[in-house]
Amino acid sequence: MTATHEKAREFMRLNARPVDFARWRFHFESGSAEEVISCLSAYQNADGGFGHALEADCWNPHSTPIQTWTATEILRELNFTNHDHPMIKGILRYLGSGKDFNGRLWYNAVKSNNDYPHAPWWHSDSDSICHHDYNPTACLAGFIIRFGDKASALYQLGVRIAKEAFTQFIEGGRLNDMHTLLCFIRLMQYCREANAPDVIDIAAMEQKAREDVKGAITQDRAEWEASYVCRPSQFFHTKSSVFYEDNKAIADYECDFIIKSQLSDGSWLIPWGWNDYQEQWAISKHWWKANGIITNLLYLKGLAN
C-alpha cells in the first residue's frame, strides 16, 4: 500500500459517510456491492427517487433528479446491472412519475431545494436557466434505455429524449460545460451497453464527444492548483477509455498531480464553497473530500494498469 493510499484510507476511516466508506471498501478492500447498495438505500424515498443530501451540496430530503442521477452514478461505479433489483425499479418508477419533469427535461434544480441548506447553484428560481439543460436529463434517459422495459411508455419516453439530446449534442457546437458533457457521454455509453444503435448514432456521438472532451480539459496546469477546473478524471479512469489516447500526456500528468497535491490529512482540496449555511458546508465539505478520495484513487489505480 502506498503512502498516498494509506493516508487516504485513514481519512475515509475517520470521516466518510457509511455509503462512501462502503464504496471505498468495494474498490480497495474487497468489500461487497451489497454493502454499498444497503447504505445507498437509506437515501431512496418511497417514490423511488433519491434525496437526503446524497449529492452533498444539497440537503433536500425530497427526491430530485440530480440526487437520483447521483445514485445512478454510484450504481454504475459498482457495475450493478440487476434490472430486477428494487432500487433500479424504484428509480424507473420515479422517472416515469412525471415529477420534476417538464415534458422534455428533468429539472436540474427544484424549488424545494430552497427550503434546506444548499450550495448557491442548487437554488431554484422560476426563470432559472437550469430548466433548459441536459444535465442530468441525457444521463437519465440513457438509464431508462439501459434498464427500462422496451415495451413500456417510459422506454419510449427515454428514446424520444435521447434522440432530442443527440440532435442537440451534434448540432450545438462544442460543449464546454464538463458536467453536461459527462451526461451526454453517459447517454452514449448506456445506449451502447443496451445494444440500442437504432436510438442514436453511437459512432457519431463518440467522435463528437472525443473532440469535446479534449477541448473541455483545462490545459493550463497551473490552474489545477486551486481552481475548480476540468481534469481528465472527470471523464475516464482507465487507459482503455476511448478518451485516453487523445489526452494521454495530460492524463498521465494527472497521476503525478494527484500524488503531489494530497493534503496532510489524506484528502484533496475542495475548490468551491457555499455562500450560506456555513455549518452545514463544513460537514458537506468532508463528504466531498471522501468522494474526491475515491475518484482520485480509482484514477491512480486505473491508469497504473
C-alpha positions as CSV (number, residue, x, y, z in Angstrom):
1,M,0.0,0.0,0.0
2,T,1.4,3.4,-1.0
3,A,1.7,6.3,1.4
4,T,-0.9,8.1,-0.7
5,H,-3.3,5.2,-0.3
6,E,-2.6,4.8,3.4
7,K,-3.3,8.5,4.2
8,A,-6.4,8.4,2.1
9,R,-7.7,5.3,3.9
10,E,-7.2,7.0,7.3
11,F,-9.3,10.0,6.2
12,M,-12.0,7.6,5.0
13,R,-12.0,5.6,8.2
14,L,-12.4,8.8,10.3
15,N,-14.6,11.0,8.2
16,A,-16.5,9.2,5.4
17,R,-20.3,8.6,5.4
18,P,-21.2,4.9,5.5
19,V,-22.2,4.9,1.8
20,D,-18.8,6.4,0.8
21,F,-16.8,4.1,3.1
22,A,-18.7,1.2,1.6
23,R,-17.7,2.4,-1.8
24,W,-14.1,2.7,-0.6
25,R,-14.2,-0.9,0.7
26,F,-15.7,-2.1,-2.6
27,H,-12.9,-0.7,-4.7
28,F,-9.9,-1.1,-2.4
29,E,-10.6,-3.6,0.3
30,S,-12.6,-6.4,-1.3
31,G,-15.9,-5.0,0.1
32,S,-19.2,-6.1,-1.5
33,A,-21.5,-4.3,-3.8
34,E,-24.4,-5.4,-1.5
35,E,-22.8,-3.3,1.3
36,V,-22.9,-0.2,-0.9
37,I,-26.4,-0.9,-2.0
38,S,-27.6,-1.3,1.6
39,C,-26.1,2.1,2.5
40,L,-27.3,3.7,-0.6
41,S,-30.9,2.6,0.0
42,A,-31.1,4.9,3.0
43,Y,-31.2,7.8,0.5
44,Q,-34.0,6.4,-1.6
45,N,-37.5,7.7,-1.0
46,A,-40.8,5.9,-1.3
47,D,-41.4,7.4,-4.7
48,G,-38.2,5.7,-6.0
49,G,-36.1,8.9,-6.3
50,F,-33.2,9.9,-4.1
51,G,-32.6,12.8,-1.7
52,H,-31.2,13.4,1.8
53,A,-28.0,15.1,0.6
54,L,-26.7,12.1,-1.4
55,E,-25.5,14.9,-3.7
56,A,-23.6,16.6,-0.9
57,D,-24.2,20.2,-2.0
58,C,-28.0,19.9,-1.4
59,W,-29.6,18.8,1.8
60,N,-33.1,18.5,0.4
61,P,-34.6,15.3,1.7
62,H,-37.1,15.0,-1.1
63,S,-36.4,13.2,-4.3
64,T,-34.8,15.3,-7.0
65,P,-33.4,14.5,-10.5
66,I,-29.9,15.5,-9.6
67,Q,-29.7,13.4,-6.5
68,T,-31.3,10.5,-8.3
69,W,-28.6,10.9,-11.0
70,T,-26.0,10.7,-8.2
71,A,-27.4,7.3,-7.3
72,T,-27.2,6.1,-10.9
73,E,-23.6,7.1,-11.0
74,I,-22.8,5.0,-7.8
75,L,-24.7,2.0,-9.3
76,R,-22.6,2.5,-12.5
77,E,-19.4,2.7,-10.4
78,L,-20.3,-0.8,-9.0
79,N,-21.2,-2.2,-12.4
80,F,-24.5,-3.0,-10.9
81,T,-26.9,-4.1,-13.6
82,N,-29.6,-6.1,-11.9
83,H,-32.7,-4.9,-13.8
84,D,-35.0,-6.6,-11.3
85,H,-33.5,-5.0,-8.2
86,P,-36.0,-2.9,-6.2
87,M,-33.6,0.1,-6.3
88,I,-33.4,0.2,-10.1
89,K,-37.1,-0.4,-10.4
90,G,-37.7,2.5,-7.9
91,I,-35.6,4.8,-10.0
92,L,-37.5,4.0,-13.1
93,R,-40.8,4.5,-11.2
94,Y,-39.6,8.0,-10.1
95,L,-38.6,8.9,-13.7
96,G,-41.9,7.7,-15.0
97,S,-44.0,9.6,-12.5
98,G,-43.6,12.9,-14.3
99,K,-42.3,14.6,-11.1
100,D,-39.8,17.3,-11.7
101,F,-40.2,16.9,-15.4
102,N,-41.5,19.4,-18.0
103,G,-42.2,17.0,-20.8
104,R,-38.7,17.5,-22.3
105,L,-36.2,17.7,-19.4
106,W,-35.9,16.7,-15.8
107,Y,-35.2,19.8,-13.8
108,N,-31.6,20.3,-12.8
109,A,-32.7,22.2,-9.7
110,V,-36.1,22.1,-7.9
111,K,-37.8,24.7,-5.8
112,S,-37.9,22.5,-2.6
113,N,-34.1,22.8,-2.6
114,N,-34.6,26.4,-1.4
115,D,-36.0,25.2,1.9
116,Y,-32.9,23.3,3.0
117,P,-29.2,24.0,3.2
118,H,-27.7,24.1,-0.2
119,A,-25.0,25.5,-2.4
120,P,-26.0,28.6,-4.4
121,W,-26.0,26.7,-7.7
122,W,-28.8,24.4,-6.4
123,H,-31.1,27.4,-5.6
124,S,-34.1,27.4,-7.9
125,D,-35.9,30.4,-9.3
126,S,-38.9,30.3,-11.7
127,D,-36.8,31.7,-14.5
128,S,-33.7,29.6,-13.8
129,I,-31.7,28.6,-16.8
130,C,-31.2,25.2,-15.2
131,H,-34.5,24.1,-16.6
132,H,-33.1,24.2,-20.1
133,D,-30.0,22.0,-19.8
134,Y,-29.4,18.3,-20.4
135,N,-27.7,17.8,-17.1
136,P,-28.9,15.3,-15.8
137,T,-31.6,14.6,-18.4
138,A,-29.3,13.0,-21.0
139,C,-27.9,10.6,-18.4
140,L,-31.3,9.7,-17.0
141,A,-32.7,9.0,-20.5
142,G,-29.7,6.7,-21.0
143,F,-30.5,4.9,-17.7
144,I,-34.1,4.3,-18.9
145,I,-32.8,2.8,-22.2
146,R,-30.3,0.6,-20.3
147,F,-32.7,-0.7,-17.7
148,G,-36.3,0.0,-18.8
149,D,-38.8,-2.4,-20.2
150,K,-38.7,-1.9,-24.0
151,A,-42.5,-2.4,-24.2
152,S,-43.2,0.4,-21.7
153,A,-44.3,4.0,-22.3
154,L,-41.3,5.1,-20.1
155,Y,-38.9,3.4,-22.5
156,Q,-40.4,5.2,-25.4
157,L,-40.1,8.5,-23.5
158,G,-36.4,7.7,-22.9
159,V,-35.9,7.0,-26.6
160,R,-37.6,10.3,-27.6
161,I,-35.5,12.3,-25.1
162,A,-32.3,10.5,-26.2
163,K,-33.0,11.4,-29.8
164,E,-33.6,15.0,-28.9
165,A,-30.5,15.1,-26.8
166,F,-28.4,13.6,-29.5
167,T,-29.5,16.2,-32.0
168,Q,-28.7,19.0,-29.5
169,F,-25.3,17.5,-28.9
170,I,-24.3,17.0,-32.5
171,E,-25.7,20.3,-33.8
172,G,-25.0,22.5,-30.8
173,G,-21.3,23.2,-31.4
174,R,-18.5,22.5,-28.9
175,L,-19.8,21.8,-25.4
176,N,-17.6,23.4,-22.7
177,D,-19.7,22.5,-19.6
178,M,-18.0,19.4,-18.2
179,H,-21.0,18.3,-16.2
180,T,-23.4,18.3,-19.1
181,L,-20.8,16.8,-21.4
182,L,-20.4,13.8,-19.0
183,C,-24.2,13.3,-19.1
184,F,-24.1,13.1,-22.9
185,I,-21.2,10.6,-22.6
186,R,-23.3,8.5,-20.2
187,L,-26.2,8.5,-22.7
188,M,-23.8,7.2,-25.3
189,Q,-22.4,4.5,-23.0
190,Y,-25.8,3.4,-21.8
191,C,-27.1,3.1,-25.4
192,R,-24.0,1.0,-26.3
193,E,-24.5,-1.3,-23.3
194,A,-28.2,-1.7,-24.1
195,N,-27.3,-2.6,-27.7
196,A,-29.6,0.2,-28.9
197,P,-27.8,1.6,-32.0
198,D,-31.2,2.4,-33.5
199,V,-31.8,5.1,-30.8
200,I,-28.8,7.3,-31.6
201,D,-25.7,7.2,-33.9
202,I,-23.3,6.0,-31.3
203,A,-20.2,6.3,-33.6
204,A,-21.0,10.0,-34.4
205,M,-21.7,10.8,-30.8
206,E,-18.4,9.2,-29.8
207,Q,-16.4,11.2,-32.3
208,K,-18.0,14.5,-31.2
209,A,-17.5,13.5,-27.5
210,R,-13.8,12.9,-28.1
211,E,-13.4,16.3,-29.6
212,D,-15.4,18.0,-26.8
213,V,-13.5,16.1,-24.1
214,K,-10.2,17.2,-25.5
215,G,-11.5,20.8,-25.6
216,A,-13.0,20.8,-22.2
217,I,-9.9,19.6,-20.2
218,T,-8.1,22.5,-18.7
219,Q,-4.7,22.6,-20.4
220,D,-3.2,25.2,-18.1
221,R,-1.8,23.0,-15.4
222,A,-1.2,26.0,-13.1
223,E,-5.0,26.5,-12.8
224,W,-5.3,23.0,-11.3
225,E,-3.6,24.1,-8.1
226,A,-6.6,26.0,-6.6
227,S,-9.3,26.4,-9.2
228,Y,-12.4,24.3,-10.0
229,V,-11.3,23.1,-13.4
230,C,-11.8,20.2,-15.7
231,R,-9.3,17.4,-15.4
232,P,-9.2,14.0,-17.3
233,S,-10.6,12.2,-14.3
234,Q,-13.9,14.0,-14.9
235,F,-14.4,11.7,-17.9
236,F,-12.4,8.5,-17.5
237,H,-10.4,6.4,-15.0
238,T,-8.7,3.7,-17.2
239,K,-6.3,3.6,-20.1
240,S,-8.9,1.5,-22.0
241,S,-11.2,4.5,-22.3
242,V,-11.9,5.9,-25.8
243,F,-10.8,9.3,-24.4
244,Y,-7.4,8.2,-23.0
245,E,-5.2,8.2,-26.2
246,D,-6.4,11.7,-27.3
247,N,-5.3,13.1,-23.9
248,K,-2.5,10.8,-22.9
249,A,0.1,13.3,-21.9
250,I,-2.2,15.4,-19.6
251,A,-3.9,12.3,-18.3
252,D,-0.6,10.8,-17.2
253,Y,0.3,14.1,-15.7
254,E,-2.8,14.0,-13.6
255,C,-1.4,10.9,-11.8
256,D,1.6,12.9,-10.7
257,F,-0.6,15.9,-9.8
258,I,-2.8,13.7,-7.6
259,I,0.1,12.3,-5.7
260,K,1.8,15.6,-5.1
261,S,-1.3,17.6,-4.2
262,Q,-2.6,15.3,-1.4
263,L,-3.1,17.2,1.8
264,S,-1.6,16.1,5.1
265,D,-5.0,14.7,6.3
266,G,-5.1,12.3,3.3
267,S,-7.7,14.3,1.4
268,W,-7.5,16.8,-1.5
269,L,-8.6,20.4,-1.8
270,I,-12.2,21.1,-2.5
271,P,-12.0,24.2,-4.7
272,W,-15.6,25.5,-4.1
273,G,-17.7,26.5,-1.2
274,W,-21.2,27.8,-0.2
275,N,-22.1,31.4,0.4
276,D,-24.6,30.5,3.2
277,Y,-25.2,27.6,5.7
278,Q,-21.5,27.5,6.8
279,E,-22.1,25.0,9.5
280,Q,-23.6,22.5,7.0
281,W,-21.0,23.3,4.4
282,A,-18.3,22.3,6.9
283,I,-19.9,18.8,7.0
284,S,-20.6,18.6,3.3
285,K,-17.0,19.6,2.6
286,H,-15.8,16.4,4.3
287,W,-18.4,14.3,2.3
288,W,-17.0,15.8,-0.9
289,K,-13.4,15.1,0.3
290,A,-14.4,11.4,0.7
291,N,-15.8,11.4,-2.8
292,G,-12.7,13.0,-4.1
293,I,-10.5,10.4,-2.5
294,I,-12.4,7.6,-4.2
295,T,-12.2,9.4,-7.6
296,N,-8.5,10.1,-7.3
297,L,-7.6,6.6,-6.0
298,L,-9.6,5.0,-8.7
299,Y,-7.9,7.1,-11.3
300,L,-4.4,6.2,-10.0
301,K,-5.4,2.5,-9.9
302,G,-6.9,2.6,-13.4
303,L,-4.0,4.4,-15.1
304,A,-1.4,2.3,-13.4
305,N,-2.6,-0.8,-15.3
